[in-house]
């Protein structure tokens, strides 16, 4: 495997673009079209775009908000910033989903207008090549369909989500009217 080298200071910036290639034969190489992290929900994988700054946080105190949608777990404070905490599994499954105790959160863009997602398991490193791209959107949960940027397949469907657009839309639907 050959690597493109970047300066050490650039390696500290998660927005640095790195491309890895696999040498198949002397004249043939395959380049990854996606390199980043993902986590698995019950029936799909969710990919986090590599340019997003993220961190995993455990056992953060949550403050529930009465009268809001089920997928909004509440608010949490991280280093002086207030973050909304969303449960994507609840968003996908709707009212049939029974939430377990929240232990791990994926905080996206913690230094800016951050948000957090309940993690059912730790994120793993994911890499996809051109032949793993899916064009058919069959199997994409309805709630995520408008925010899906790319689809890949490796043992299951993996969805690259535009989190900014998704959470902007979700914030407009926070209050539940009875």
C-alpha beads as a LAMMPS data file, in Angstrom:
LAMMPS data file: protein, C-alpha beads

178 atoms
177 bonds

1 atom types
1 bond types

-500.0 500.0 xlo xhi
-500.0 500.0 ylo yhi
-500.0 500.0 zlo zhi

Masses

1 110.0

Atoms # bond

1 1 1 0.000 0.000 0.000
2 1 1 1.427 3.399 -0.958
3 1 1 0.623 6.533 1.008
4 1 1 0.657 10.211 0.191
5 1 1 2.797 11.865 2.853
6 1 1 1.626 15.049 4.557
7 1 1 3.480 17.318 6.976
8 1 1 3.029 16.450 10.684
9 1 1 1.188 19.702 11.436
10 1 1 -1.327 18.916 8.675
11 1 1 -1.844 15.436 10.106
12 1 1 -3.154 17.037 13.297
13 1 1 -5.872 18.775 11.313
14 1 1 -8.743 16.337 10.749
15 1 1 -9.656 18.250 7.608
16 1 1 -6.397 17.321 5.897
17 1 1 -7.068 15.301 2.774
18 1 1 -5.281 11.975 2.641
19 1 1 -5.637 9.512 -0.209
20 1 1 -4.528 5.920 0.081
21 1 1 -4.135 3.646 -2.896
22 1 1 -3.849 -0.108 -3.226
23 1 1 -1.402 -1.381 -5.832
24 1 1 -3.159 -4.198 -7.716
25 1 1 -0.688 -4.740 -10.541
26 1 1 2.166 -2.714 -11.957
27 1 1 -0.115 -0.398 -13.947
28 1 1 -3.311 -0.582 -11.896
29 1 1 -4.167 1.124 -8.613
30 1 1 -7.445 1.553 -6.736
31 1 1 -8.135 4.683 -4.759
32 1 1 -10.536 4.813 -1.858
33 1 1 -13.496 7.095 -2.542
34 1 1 -14.415 7.260 1.150
35 1 1 -12.139 7.138 4.176
36 1 1 -13.515 7.952 7.567
37 1 1 -15.400 6.432 10.451
38 1 1 -18.778 4.846 10.840
39 1 1 -20.985 3.291 13.460
40 1 1 -23.641 0.644 13.167
41 1 1 -27.262 1.058 14.026
42 1 1 -29.526 -1.972 14.051
43 1 1 -29.830 -2.507 10.312
44 1 1 -27.602 0.109 8.635
45 1 1 -24.239 1.733 9.074
46 1 1 -23.864 5.494 9.412
47 1 1 -20.741 7.121 7.985
48 1 1 -19.238 10.323 9.318
49 1 1 -17.611 12.464 6.639
50 1 1 -13.849 12.723 7.179
51 1 1 -13.867 16.535 7.179
52 1 1 -16.061 16.690 10.311
53 1 1 -14.332 17.077 13.653
54 1 1 -15.687 14.474 16.057
55 1 1 -15.015 12.946 19.432
56 1 1 -16.510 10.136 21.492
57 1 1 -17.625 11.085 25.001
58 1 1 -18.794 8.667 27.692
59 1 1 -21.164 9.107 30.626
60 1 1 -22.101 12.727 29.952
61 1 1 -25.001 13.996 32.071
62 1 1 -28.111 14.615 29.986
63 1 1 -30.954 17.004 30.696
64 1 1 -34.187 15.760 29.099
65 1 1 -36.529 18.309 27.530
66 1 1 -40.226 17.594 28.174
67 1 1 -42.593 17.929 25.232
68 1 1 -39.982 17.319 22.545
69 1 1 -39.737 14.584 19.942
70 1 1 -38.597 11.152 21.123
71 1 1 -35.396 11.295 19.053
72 1 1 -34.196 14.352 20.993
73 1 1 -32.679 12.743 24.072
74 1 1 -32.009 16.126 25.667
75 1 1 -29.198 18.591 26.124
76 1 1 -25.690 18.032 27.458
77 1 1 -22.904 20.354 28.516
78 1 1 -19.410 19.680 27.185
79 1 1 -16.597 22.069 28.148
80 1 1 -19.007 24.969 28.592
81 1 1 -20.941 24.367 25.377
82 1 1 -24.552 23.164 25.332
83 1 1 -25.181 20.385 22.801
84 1 1 -28.439 18.853 21.616
85 1 1 -28.280 15.041 21.864
86 1 1 -30.077 13.048 19.161
87 1 1 -30.892 9.356 18.935
88 1 1 -30.698 8.347 15.261
89 1 1 -32.069 4.853 15.920
90 1 1 -35.180 6.451 17.420
91 1 1 -35.434 8.789 14.420
92 1 1 -35.329 5.816 12.053
93 1 1 -37.645 3.483 13.977
94 1 1 -40.095 6.058 15.350
95 1 1 -42.341 5.270 18.291
96 1 1 -41.566 1.532 18.240
97 1 1 -38.011 2.115 19.489
98 1 1 -37.229 1.589 23.171
99 1 1 -34.121 3.529 24.162
100 1 1 -31.481 1.962 26.362
101 1 1 -29.330 3.869 28.830
102 1 1 -27.163 6.406 27.013
103 1 1 -23.477 5.786 27.703
104 1 1 -21.512 6.919 24.640
105 1 1 -22.038 9.957 22.471
106 1 1 -20.466 10.979 19.193
107 1 1 -19.981 14.737 19.390
108 1 1 -19.801 16.349 15.962
109 1 1 -18.031 19.703 15.632
110 1 1 -17.529 20.214 19.388
111 1 1 -15.747 23.578 18.905
112 1 1 -18.573 25.131 16.860
113 1 1 -22.339 24.673 16.931
114 1 1 -21.919 21.070 17.967
115 1 1 -24.374 18.258 18.294
116 1 1 -24.195 14.782 19.752
117 1 1 -25.515 11.424 18.604
118 1 1 -26.215 8.451 20.848
119 1 1 -23.734 5.705 19.942
120 1 1 -24.878 2.094 20.261
121 1 1 -21.249 1.033 19.680
122 1 1 -17.882 2.640 19.058
123 1 1 -17.116 4.011 15.579
124 1 1 -14.792 1.976 13.372
125 1 1 -12.493 3.016 10.531
126 1 1 -14.208 2.536 7.167
127 1 1 -12.803 2.689 3.652
128 1 1 -14.752 2.172 0.445
129 1 1 -13.636 1.839 -3.153
130 1 1 -15.478 2.871 -6.307
131 1 1 -17.012 -0.592 -6.856
132 1 1 -18.640 -0.451 -3.391
133 1 1 -20.765 2.611 -4.257
134 1 1 -24.481 1.903 -4.528
135 1 1 -26.790 3.851 -6.824
136 1 1 -29.991 2.098 -5.731
137 1 1 -31.431 3.769 -2.627
138 1 1 -33.384 0.682 -1.576
139 1 1 -32.987 0.092 2.143
140 1 1 -32.267 3.715 3.082
141 1 1 -34.488 4.614 6.047
142 1 1 -37.141 7.141 5.032
143 1 1 -36.066 9.616 7.726
144 1 1 -32.495 9.687 6.352
145 1 1 -33.251 9.576 2.616
146 1 1 -33.211 13.363 1.981
147 1 1 -29.887 13.694 3.846
148 1 1 -28.044 10.789 2.251
149 1 1 -25.060 11.929 0.229
150 1 1 -23.520 8.555 -0.688
151 1 1 -24.282 4.871 -0.217
152 1 1 -21.809 2.008 0.063
153 1 1 -22.008 -1.696 0.675
154 1 1 -19.749 -3.812 2.871
155 1 1 -21.635 -6.606 4.644
156 1 1 -24.512 -4.122 5.052
157 1 1 -25.706 -0.785 3.749
158 1 1 -23.533 2.155 4.836
159 1 1 -24.988 5.648 4.525
160 1 1 -22.971 8.848 4.364
161 1 1 -25.197 11.457 5.992
162 1 1 -25.202 15.244 5.668
163 1 1 -25.449 15.811 9.437
164 1 1 -25.744 19.599 9.199
165 1 1 -28.808 19.413 6.945
166 1 1 -30.323 16.555 8.963
167 1 1 -29.994 18.304 12.321
168 1 1 -31.104 21.652 10.917
169 1 1 -34.281 19.947 9.716
170 1 1 -34.670 18.063 13.006
171 1 1 -34.336 21.288 15.017
172 1 1 -37.383 22.653 13.186
173 1 1 -39.438 19.649 14.392
174 1 1 -38.402 19.486 18.045
175 1 1 -41.661 20.349 19.731
176 1 1 -44.325 17.651 19.860
177 1 1 -47.890 18.923 19.928
178 1 1 -50.381 16.700 21.681

Bonds

1 1 1 2
2 1 2 3
3 1 3 4
4 1 4 5
5 1 5 6
6 1 6 7
7 1 7 8
8 1 8 9
9 1 9 10
10 1 10 11
11 1 11 12
12 1 12 13
13 1 13 14
14 1 14 15
15 1 15 16
16 1 16 17
17 1 17 18
18 1 18 19
19 1 19 20
20 1 20 21
21 1 21 22
22 1 22 23
23 1 23 24
24 1 24 25
25 1 25 26
26 1 26 27
27 1 27 28
28 1 28 29
29 1 29 30
30 1 30 31
31 1 31 32
32 1 32 33
33 1 33 34
34 1 34 35
35 1 35 36
36 1 36 37
37 1 37 38
38 1 38 39
39 1 39 40
40 1 40 41
41 1 41 42
42 1 42 43
43 1 43 44
44 1 44 45
45 1 45 46
46 1 46 47
47 1 47 48
48 1 48 49
49 1 49 50
50 1 50 51
51 1 51 52
52 1 52 53
53 1 53 54
54 1 54 55
55 1 55 56
56 1 56 57
57 1 57 58
58 1 58 59
59 1 59 60
60 1 60 61
61 1 61 62
62 1 62 63
63 1 63 64
64 1 64 65
65 1 65 66
66 1 66 67
67 1 67 68
68 1 68 69
69 1 69 70
70 1 70 71
71 1 71 72
72 1 72 73
73 1 73 74
74 1 74 75
75 1 75 76
76 1 76 77
77 1 77 78
78 1 78 79
79 1 79 80
80 1 80 81
81 1 81 82
82 1 82 83
83 1 83 84
84 1 84 85
85 1 85 86
86 1 86 87
87 1 87 88
88 1 88 89
89 1 89 90
90 1 90 91
91 1 91 92
92 1 92 93
93 1 93 94
94 1 94 95
95 1 95 96
96 1 96 97
97 1 97 98
98 1 98 99
99 1 99 100
100 1 100 101
101 1 101 102
102 1 102 103
103 1 103 104
104 1 104 105
105 1 105 106
106 1 106 107
107 1 107 108
108 1 108 109
109 1 109 110
110 1 110 111
111 1 111 112
112 1 112 113
113 1 113 114
114 1 114 115
115 1 115 116
116 1 116 117
117 1 117 118
118 1 118 119
119 1 119 120
120 1 120 121
121 1 121 122
122 1 122 123
123 1 123 124
124 1 124 125
125 1 125 126
126 1 126 127
127 1 127 128
128 1 128 129
129 1 129 130
130 1 130 131
131 1 131 132
132 1 132 133
133 1 133 134
134 1 134 135
135 1 135 136
136 1 136 137
137 1 137 138
138 1 138 139
139 1 139 140
140 1 140 141
141 1 141 142
142 1 142 143
143 1 143 144
144 1 144 145
145 1 145 146
146 1 146 147
147 1 147 148
148 1 148 149
149 1 149 150
150 1 150 151
151 1 151 152
152 1 152 153
153 1 153 154
154 1 154 155
155 1 155 156
156 1 156 157
157 1 157 158
158 1 158 159
159 1 159 160
160 1 160 161
161 1 161 162
162 1 162 163
163 1 163 164
164 1 164 165
165 1 165 166
166 1 166 167
167 1 167 168
168 1 168 169
169 1 169 170
170 1 170 171
171 1 171 172
172 1 172 173
173 1 173 174
174 1 174 175
175 1 175 176
176 1 176 177
177 1 177 178
